Amino acid sequence: MMCPGATASLIHWTEAGQPCSALWHSASGMAPPKRVVVADDTTNADTAYRLACEGTALLWRGDFQNARQLLQALARRADHKNAKPGKRAKPAKVASPMPEAFHLYRQAQSQRARTLAMLLLPFNADYTIPLRRAPDVQLACNEAYGRGSEPFVASLRELLGLIGAHEWRRTGIEVEALGQKIHPHYGVFAPIRSEYLGLVAAAPLPPGATRAFDIGTGTGVLAAVLARRGVARIVATDQDPRAISCARENLQRLALTDKIDVVQADLFPAGRAPLIVCNPPWLPARPNSPIEYAVYDPESRMLRGFLSGLATHLEPDGEGWLILSDLAEHLGLRPRSELLAWIAASGLAVVARMDVKPNHPRALDESDPLHLARAAEITSLWRLVPS
């Protein structure tokens, strides 16, 4: 079984003079490399980096821990052009116009990801790795991919992402607005930025808000915050099966399944509610992989879908809460006037807006190419009513 959005095709290479092939797996949707060579502990980092930049993948047959060290060496080489070793990074000079800086930044990040994804590992059907000193990754792979059925090849970088996601799922993330932990699953947006959760915990509930809809629930964290605030019945929706499974598991951990129903739906469930909340992806750009759909909303489709359907799903005197960063505005991707026009065209009016300044490391990193936009960012909770 492949996780949603994964590609499944064959990868081919020659080994010991014989043609070989195996199932290719990429949760990011990357196509199988067209050129593959076998590499081992004798392969030096400079050679590996040159091959990776040329689009030639390296199928590792050496020691697993040496493969990790090689990946770190490739990452250092990929990052070398951004900062000289031994010198403190200087504040970034943002290109003009800002949208160009954003697209150049994403292009560089995408190229870096493709290069580092060229170091490949073999997997057995049961998710064991037939390499010396390989760790036990069966649980992490089962959580992300489902039950295995046959041997395959995947990138080491993707595996490390799976392992990191497994640790987050195992240990959880402390959510101050809940006073408890949320356990994100692989491929589901993790609530590591607390400022938007604080807004939902502090906003005044509309009169009679005994029921609510949480649109695009993800981990279920916003539904859980509303339930802790006393909202008696909540319907949480998402169209991603991974998010549905994640939200249900979290709400069971929090003992909130008697208050919250999790249903698979594209935006709104049937019926109306006095309170409807939505935290859509904040940036109107094309995702580079299925996992990025939690961050990037192509052409603002989810945002516009929420706004256009909100009035018909609100009860009289109800409110819709839109949680949105203005980072897209500072990047020149979506002007404030466009957002306000969509709100008005949807038959909605803004009754209030609560703002908070994000406090995360990237907003303070002056070497970030997008530092000026991140430093100016404000996260808002827009309280909307039918006009």
C-alpha positions, 0 to 999 in steps of 0.5 A: 500500500502506498501513502496518498500522493505517492508515486509507484513505478519501476526504477532501473539500474545495472549491478554486477553487469546485470540489469536490475529493477525494483518498485520506486517509491516517493511520497513527494511525488518525485519521478524515478531517476532515469540514471542510477549507479551503485554506490558504497563506502568507497564513494567520495562526497565530491563525486556523489554531489556531482552525480546528484547535481547531474540527475544521477541517483546513487543506490547505496550498498554500503554501511547505513550510517556512512550513508547518513554522513554522506547525505550530510556532506551533500547538504553542506555542498548544496548550502555552500553557495548561500554562506561561506564557511567560517563567516557569519551569514549577512542579512539577506538582500531581498530581490525586487520585486518580492514575488520574484524573491519568493519564487527564486527561493522556492526554486532553490529549495526545490533544486536542493531537495531533488539533489539530496533525494538522489541518495537511495536505499533498498527496502525489503517488503517488510520495511527492513533495510538490507544494509549494515547498521541499518536502524529498525524503521518498520513502525515509521514506514508502516505509519506513513506508507501502510502495510508493505507488499514488495521490495522497493527503493526510496531516498534516504532523505525521505526515510529520515523525514518518516523517522522524524514524523514518527518521533513527533507522532510518538512524543506529541507537540505541547499545545498551550491552548489545550494544556495537552499534546497533539500527535501529528501524523506523517503528511499532516500539518503539525501545529507548531506555531502557537499564535493562531491557536491562541487567537482561537482560544481567546476570540469571543464565542458568538451567542448560542455557539453550542455547535461548530464546524471546523473546516480542514481540521488536519490534526483536529487541534482547532476542534479540540480547542473549541470543545475545551471552550465549551462548544458542545457539538463540533463537526470537523472535516478534511478531505485527506484520509491521513488527516481524518485518521490523525484527527480521530486518534488525537480526539480519542487521546483527548477524550473528546470523541463524544463532542466531535465528529470527524467526517471526510468532506471537501470543505463544508459538511451538511447543514448549518452551524452558529460558528464555522472556523477555518485555517486554510493554507496561507500561501497561494502557490503551487505545491512541489509535493502532495505533502506541501498542500498544507502550506500552499493553496494554489490560486487560493482555492481553499480560501475562496471556497471557504468564503464563497460557501460560508454564508449559506452554512452559517445560522442566523447571527452566526460567525465564521472565523478565518485564521490567516497570515498576511505573509502572502501580502508581504510576499506580493502574492495576494494583496489585501484588497483582493481578500477584502473583495472576495469577502464582500463578493461572498456576501460577508462582512468583517465585524472584527479582526484579532491580530498577533505577531508570530514568534518563530525562529525564521522570523528572526533569521536575518540571513533568510532570503525572505526575512523582510516579509517574515519579520513583517508578518501578522496572523489574524482571526477574521470574524465574518458574518453574512452582510 
